């Protein structure tokens, strides 16, 4: 319990300190209000990843040895992803590709330290390919980098990324307890608590942002735990943790597909056409017309947390049932498509908005 309390309060207090000291570091740490995907109304510190790292360090110091053995390589491997994101936060000069490669490199480092790579997908043909170590390492690095960047993409409103990560990691922790993997479950719960500690300062008014450093670090930890849990527990498959991560993964998949259909729009170019943007414009603005812009920003996140919680809850219930997990993924895809169509085209249909 002391480890969880330390993770929460150290993260929260570090975040508060960064907010109160913004006059010292604001010339390089502030996130301006200009940008197609931005919704905040005042310049805000975007180095919340520093607070997250402080909270994780506190957890590590107080962790029991079995937990520390799992957490230590994760924190070391996460440094390239965290560093690339933090450098972008303070310089605004690190491109999308270098940051993606940094998160993939973190996945490769995690394999190098632990010897673990994803080889238990539940798909026989793919598992045969993944039996070849170089293929497994590349697949793992790509998957880890993809999930980490997906978390960064959903980091669009106050509390959205940190709350979603806490929900997904809590689900993985419950799954870990189901299979008796107490150490992995404890790591999941600990990182979730750190995310909540940051969220206590970030939500609902957005006094500080995760930034790329925080989003990539938490995204990497989420992704690596999604790899580690089924590899440590053969009764689970990648379907289990992939369903837990359905929200950010589907957000990226649908966004790439949407952007590919727009003439002159690169798939990696930011826009205001994510699901959370339409929830903000079409739901929150209508339900709470009298509220200020900052509060409306924060009130967008609970709707998205619900979408993160549904597939995560399904994965907890059917953790050892691949058929039901596959069905849960289909339902998650259909639900996303239907809700997106309703918000963009004002009708329920399984088609894309082209524009």
Backbone torsions as a table, in degrees:
resi	resn	phi	psi	omega
1	UNK	NA	-40.1	179.6
2	UNK	-61.6	-34.6	178.2
3	UNK	-64.4	-44.4	179.1
4	UNK	-64.3	-44.7	179.7
5	UNK	-62.1	-41.5	179.1
6	UNK	-63.9	-43.5	179.6
7	UNK	-59.4	-43.9	-178.9
8	UNK	-67.2	-53.4	-170.9
9	UNK	-75.3	-34.5	176.8
10	UNK	-64.6	-43.0	178.0
11	UNK	-62.7	-48.5	-178.4
12	UNK	-62.6	-44.7	-178.5
13	UNK	-67.7	-37.4	176.8
14	UNK	-64.1	-39.9	178.1
15	UNK	-64.8	-42.5	177.8
16	UNK	-61.3	-43.1	178.6
17	UNK	-59.7	-42.9	179.4
18	UNK	-64.4	-34.1	176.8
19	UNK	-68.4	-47.2	-176.7
20	UNK	-69.3	-24.9	-177.2
21	UNK	-101.3	17.9	-175.0
22	UNK	-63.9	-22.5	176.9
23	UNK	-66.0	-25.5	179.3
24	UNK	-78.3	-42.7	-172.2
25	UNK	-113.0	0.9	-173.0
26	UNK	-61.7	-25.2	-177.2
27	UNK	-65.0	-20.7	176.2
28	UNK	-121.3	-12.2	-174.1
29	UNK	-104.6	-7.6	-175.2
30	UNK	-77.5	142.6	172.6
31	UNK	-100.3	117.7	-179.9
32	UNK	-71.2	175.2	-176.7
33	UNK	-94.9	-6.3	179.6
34	UNK	-86.2	139.7	-178.3
35	UNK	145.0	138.3	-172.7
36	UNK	-62.0	-31.1	-173.9
37	UNK	-98.6	6.6	-172.6
38	UNK	-95.8	144.3	-178.0
39	UNK	-127.0	-3.6	179.9
40	UNK	-79.1	155.5	-172.6
41	UNK	-106.4	-10.1	178.9
42	UNK	-131.6	146.4	173.8
43	UNK	-55.1	135.7	-170.7
44	UNK	-138.2	139.9	176.5
45	UNK	-59.0	134.4	-178.8
46	UNK	-117.3	30.0	-179.3
47	UNK	-111.2	35.0	178.3
48	UNK	-61.3	-18.9	176.1
49	UNK	-59.7	-28.5	177.2
50	UNK	-64.4	-42.1	178.0
51	UNK	-64.9	-40.3	178.1
52	UNK	-61.6	-44.1	179.3
53	UNK	-63.8	-37.2	176.5
54	UNK	-62.2	-43.6	178.7
55	UNK	-63.6	-40.9	178.5
56	UNK	-64.9	-37.8	177.3
57	UNK	-63.5	-39.3	178.1
58	UNK	-64.3	-41.9	176.7
59	UNK	-60.2	-46.0	-178.6
60	UNK	-60.6	-42.0	-177.8
61	UNK	-63.1	-34.1	-175.4
62	UNK	-98.6	-2.2	-174.6
63	UNK	-72.8	147.8	171.3
64	UNK	-68.4	160.7	-173.2
65	UNK	-57.7	-43.6	178.7
66	UNK	-61.7	-35.7	177.7
67	UNK	-71.3	-42.5	179.7
68	UNK	-62.2	-36.0	179.0
69	UNK	-63.0	-32.1	176.7
70	UNK	-82.1	-39.6	-173.3
71	UNK	-75.9	-34.9	-176.2
72	UNK	-57.1	-54.2	179.4
73	UNK	-64.0	-29.5	178.2
74	UNK	-65.7	-43.4	-179.6
75	UNK	-68.4	-39.0	178.1
76	UNK	-65.1	-47.2	-178.4
77	UNK	-65.9	-29.1	-178.5
78	UNK	-76.6	-9.5	-176.4
79	UNK	-61.3	-43.0	178.4
80	UNK	-60.5	-42.1	178.1
81	UNK	-63.6	-45.3	179.9
82	UNK	-63.2	-44.6	-177.3
83	UNK	-64.7	-44.5	179.9
84	UNK	-61.2	-41.8	179.1
85	UNK	-67.9	-41.9	-178.7
86	UNK	-66.9	-38.5	176.8
87	UNK	-62.0	-40.0	175.7
88	UNK	-63.5	-39.0	-178.9
89	UNK	-61.5	-35.7	-174.9
90	UNK	-98.6	-19.7	-179.6
91	UNK	-110.3	-25.0	-176.6
92	UNK	60.0	28.2	-174.6
93	UNK	-126.2	8.1	179.8
94	UNK	-96.2	121.6	-175.7
95	UNK	-70.8	170.6	-179.4
96	UNK	-63.9	-45.3	-177.4
97	UNK	-62.6	-47.4	177.1
98	UNK	-58.9	-36.9	179.2
99	UNK	-69.2	-38.6	176.3
100	UNK	-62.9	-44.5	180.0
101	UNK	-64.2	-35.0	178.8
102	UNK	-64.6	-41.7	179.0
103	UNK	-69.0	-36.5	175.3
104	UNK	-65.6	-38.9	177.9
105	UNK	-62.2	-38.5	176.2
106	UNK	-59.5	-40.1	176.7
107	UNK	-62.8	-40.4	178.8
108	UNK	-67.2	-39.1	177.7
109	UNK	-63.6	-41.2	178.4
110	UNK	-60.1	-40.9	176.0
111	UNK	-63.6	-44.3	-176.5
112	UNK	-60.6	-39.2	-177.8
113	UNK	-75.4	-41.4	-171.2
114	UNK	-101.3	-21.9	-174.5
115	UNK	77.9	7.9	-177.9
116	UNK	-98.4	132.3	171.8
117	UNK	-141.8	157.3	-177.8
118	UNK	-69.3	116.6	178.9
119	UNK	-138.6	14.3	-176.4
120	UNK	-133.2	70.7	-176.6
121	UNK	-88.7	-16.9	-174.9
122	UNK	85.0	1.0	176.6
123	UNK	-110.5	112.0	-169.8
124	UNK	-56.2	-46.6	-177.6
125	UNK	-62.4	-44.5	179.9
126	UNK	-67.0	-39.3	179.7
127	UNK	-64.8	-32.5	176.1
128	UNK	-64.5	-39.4	176.8
129	UNK	-67.9	-39.6	-177.1
130	UNK	-73.7	-10.8	174.2
131	UNK	-66.2	-20.8	175.4
132	UNK	-84.7	113.4	-169.1
133	UNK	-53.9	-46.5	179.6
134	UNK	-57.9	-38.2	177.9
135	UNK	-65.9	-42.7	-179.9
136	UNK	-62.5	-40.3	-179.3
137	UNK	-66.8	-45.5	178.8
138	UNK	-62.4	-43.3	179.0
139	UNK	-61.4	-44.3	-178.8
140	UNK	-65.1	-45.4	180.0
141	UNK	-61.1	-42.2	179.3
142	UNK	-65.3	-43.7	-179.3
143	UNK	-64.7	-43.4	-179.8
144	UNK	-64.5	-45.3	178.3
145	UNK	-63.0	-38.0	179.3
146	UNK	-64.4	-44.8	-179.5
147	UNK	-67.9	-41.6	179.3
148	UNK	-60.3	-43.0	178.3
149	UNK	-70.8	-30.2	176.6
150	UNK	-64.4	-39.9	177.0
151	UNK	-62.8	-39.5	178.0
152	UNK	-63.3	-34.9	-179.6
153	UNK	-68.4	-38.3	-179.4
154	UNK	-79.6	-2.7	-179.6
155	UNK	-80.5	66.0	-174.4
156	UNK	-113.4	-14.4	-179.8
157	UNK	-137.6	159.5	-177.1
158	UNK	-56.7	123.0	176.2
159	UNK	81.1	-6.3	-174.0
160	UNK	-64.9	-53.0	-177.2
161	UNK	-70.6	-47.8	-177.0
162	UNK	-64.1	-40.7	178.3
163	UNK	-66.7	-42.1	179.4
164	UNK	-64.5	-41.8	178.5
165	UNK	-62.8	-42.7	178.9
166	UNK	-60.6	-40.8	178.9
167	UNK	-64.5	-47.5	-176.6
168	UNK	-67.5	-40.5	179.3
169	UNK	-70.2	-35.6	175.5
170	UNK	-61.7	-40.2	177.5
171	UNK	-62.5	-44.4	179.0
172	UNK	-65.8	-34.1	175.8
173	UNK	-63.0	-42.5	177.8
174	UNK	-64.4	-38.1	177.2
175	UNK	-65.1	-41.2	176.9
176	UNK	-59.2	-40.9	177.4
177	UNK	-65.2	-35.8	178.6
178	UNK	-58.7	-37.7	-176.8
179	UNK	-98.3	8.4	175.1
180	UNK	79.3	15.4	179.8
181	UNK	-94.0	78.9	-173.5
182	UNK	-66.0	-38.8	-177.9
183	UNK	-62.9	-47.6	178.8
184	UNK	-64.8	-39.6	178.6
185	UNK	-61.9	-40.5	-179.8
186	UNK	-64.8	-40.2	176.6
187	UNK	-62.1	-43.9	178.3
188	UNK	-59.0	-48.3	-179.7
189	UNK	-64.5	-37.0	-178.6
190	UNK	-65.1	-46.1	179.3
191	UNK	-66.5	-36.0	176.8
192	UNK	-61.9	-41.3	179.1
193	UNK	-64.3	-40.2	176.9
194	UNK	-61.7	-43.1	177.2
195	UNK	-60.3	-39.3	178.1
196	UNK	-68.3	-35.6	176.9
197	UNK	-61.3	-41.5	174.6
198	UNK	-66.8	-42.2	-179.1
199	UNK	-60.4	-28.1	-179.8
200	UNK	-63.7	-25.7	178.5
201	UNK	-98.6	-32.3	-177.0
202	UNK	-79.0	-32.6	-174.5
203	UNK	-112.0	138.1	6.0
204	UNK	-97.4	-8.4	-168.1
205	UNK	-96.4	-1.5	173.0
206	UNK	62.9	53.3	179.0
207	UNK	-73.7	-20.5	177.8
208	UNK	-152.0	149.1	-179.5
209	UNK	-110.7	152.3	173.9
210	UNK	-58.8	-39.1	-172.9
211	UNK	69.7	176.2	179.2
212	UNK	-65.6	-37.3	179.9
213	UNK	-59.0	-49.0	179.6
214	UNK	-67.9	-41.6	-178.9
215	UNK	-65.6	-42.9	179.3
216	UNK	-68.3	-38.7	179.9
217	UNK	-64.9	-51.8	179.2
218	UNK	-65.5	-37.4	177.6
219	UNK	-63.3	-41.1	177.0
220	UNK	-62.6	-46.1	-179.4
221	UNK	-61.5	-42.0	176.2
222	UNK	-59.7	-47.6	-177.5
223	UNK	-64.5	-42.9	-177.4
224	UNK	-68.5	-37.7	175.8
225	UNK	-65.4	-32.2	176.3
226	UNK	-67.3	-29.8	174.3
227	UNK	-77.7	-44.9	-171.2
228	UNK	-67.6	-40.3	-173.2
229	UNK	-61.1	-50.7	178.2
230	UNK	-70.3	-26.5	178.4
231	UNK	-73.4	-30.3	176.9
232	UNK	-81.9	-18.2	-174.2
233	UNK	-134.1	92.8	-173.5
234	UNK	-60.2	-17.4	177.9
235	UNK	-71.9	-12.1	174.6
236	UNK	-102.2	157.4	173.0
237	UNK	-125.4	174.0	178.6
238	UNK	-61.9	-23.7	177.3
239	UNK	-57.0	-35.5	-176.4
240	UNK	-62.0	-56.2	-175.6
241	UNK	-78.4	-25.0	175.9
242	UNK	-64.8	-38.3	178.3
243	UNK	-67.4	-37.2	176.0
244	UNK	-57.7	-39.3	-177.6
245	UNK	-90.0	16.5	-171.9
246	UNK	-58.4	-41.1	-174.2
247	UNK	-58.7	-58.6	-179.6
248	UNK	-65.4	-35.3	-179.3
249	UNK	-64.8	-45.1	179.9
250	UNK	-69.8	-33.3	176.9
251	UNK	-59.1	-43.2	178.6
252	UNK	-67.9	-46.9	-177.2
253	UNK	-60.4	-45.7	-179.7
254	UNK	-68.6	-36.1	-178.9
255	UNK	-67.1	-42.9	178.2
256	UNK	-61.9	-43.8	178.9
257	UNK	-62.8	-41.6	-179.7
258	UNK	-64.9	-45.5	-175.9
259	UNK	-69.5	-32.0	178.4
260	UNK	-62.9	-26.3	-178.6
261	UNK	-85.6	-8.1	-178.1
262	UNK	-97.0	121.9	-177.7
263	UNK	-62.6	133.0	177.9
264	UNK	73.2	13.5	-177.7
265	UNK	-117.2	116.6	-179.4
266	UNK	-74.9	142.7	-179.9
267	UNK	-57.6	-26.0	-179.8
268	UNK	-91.4	0.2	-177.9
269	UNK	-81.2	130.9	-177.8
270	UNK	-68.2	154.1	176.2
271	UNK	-152.8	-178.2	178.2
272	UNK	-112.4	41.5	-177.5
273	UNK	-119.9	20.2	174.6
274	UNK	-75.4	163.2	178.9
275	UNK	-55.8	-43.1	-177.3
276	UNK	-65.8	-30.0	177.3
277	UNK	-65.8	-42.1	-179.2
278	UNK	-73.3	-32.6	174.0
279	UNK	-62.1	-40.5	178.5
280	UNK	-63.9	-46.8	-175.1
281	UNK	-76.0	-42.2	-170.0
282	UNK	-97.2	-19.9	-178.1
283	UNK	-111.1	-60.8	-173.9
284	UNK	-64.0	-44.8	-179.4
285	UNK	-61.9	-31.4	179.0
286	UNK	-81.5	-37.0	-179.0
287	UNK	-74.8	-32.1	-174.9
288	UNK	-128.3	61.3	-174.3
289	UNK	-65.1	-27.0	-175.3
290	UNK	-87.1	-8.7	-176.3
291	UNK	-79.3	154.7	178.1
292	UNK	-71.6	165.4	-175.8
293	UNK	-62.2	-38.7	-178.2
294	UNK	-65.2	-43.1	-179.6
295	UNK	-69.9	-37.8	175.3
296	UNK	-60.5	-37.9	176.3
297	UNK	-55.3	-52.1	-178.8
298	UNK	-66.3	-33.5	-177.8
299	UNK	-73.7	-9.1	176.0
300	UNK	-71.8	-34.8	-171.6
301	UNK	-63.5	-42.0	-178.6
302	UNK	-57.0	-32.7	177.4
303	UNK	-65.2	-38.9	178.6
304	UNK	-75.0	-33.1	175.8
305	UNK	-59.2	-37.1	178.4
306	UNK	-60.7	-43.2	179.0
307	UNK	-66.0	-35.9	176.4
308	UNK	-66.4	-35.2	-175.3
309	UNK	-74.5	-32.6	-175.1
310	UNK	-63.5	-54.9	177.3
311	UNK	-66.8	-31.7	177.6
312	UNK	-63.8	-43.9	177.8
313	UNK	-63.6	-40.2	177.3
314	UNK	-60.2	-42.5	-179.6
315	UNK	-64.4	-36.7	177.6
316	UNK	-64.7	-43.0	-177.0
317	UNK	-68.9	-40.4	-174.5
318	UNK	-114.5	39.4	-172.3
319	UNK	-58.0	-31.4	-175.4
320	UNK	-107.4	13.4	-175.9
321	UNK	-117.5	93.2	-175.7
322	UNK	-57.5	-37.2	-178.9
323	UNK	-64.2	-44.1	179.3
324	UNK	-70.1	-32.5	176.8
325	UNK	-66.2	-42.0	176.7
326	UNK	-62.6	-40.0	177.2
327	UNK	-63.5	-39.8	178.0
328	UNK	-61.9	-37.8	177.7
329	UNK	-66.7	-41.1	177.1
330	UNK	-60.6	-43.9	179.3
331	UNK	-64.0	-37.7	178.5
332	UNK	-64.2	-41.9	178.8
333	UNK	-63.9	-48.2	-178.2
334	UNK	-63.3	-42.7	179.7
335	UNK	-61.3	-45.2	178.5
336	UNK	-59.1	-49.0	-176.7
337	UNK	-62.5	-41.8	-179.3
338	UNK	-66.6	-46.1	-178.9
339	UNK	-65.7	-41.5	178.7
340	UNK	-61.8	-43.7	178.8
341	UNK	-64.0	-39.8	179.9
342	UNK	-63.3	-40.9	-177.4
343	UNK	-76.4	-26.4	-176.6
344	UNK	-100.9	-34.0	-176.7
345	UNK	-114.0	-2.4	176.9
346	UNK	61.8	31.2	173.6
347	UNK	-156.0	154.7	-179.7
348	UNK	-86.3	110.5	177.6
349	UNK	-159.4	152.5	-177.7
350	UNK	-94.6	59.3	176.1
351	UNK	-135.0	163.4	-178.7
352	UNK	-94.6	147.5	167.8
353	UNK	-78.6	124.6	-174.8
354	UNK	-76.1	-34.9	-172.7
355	UNK	-79.0	NA	NA
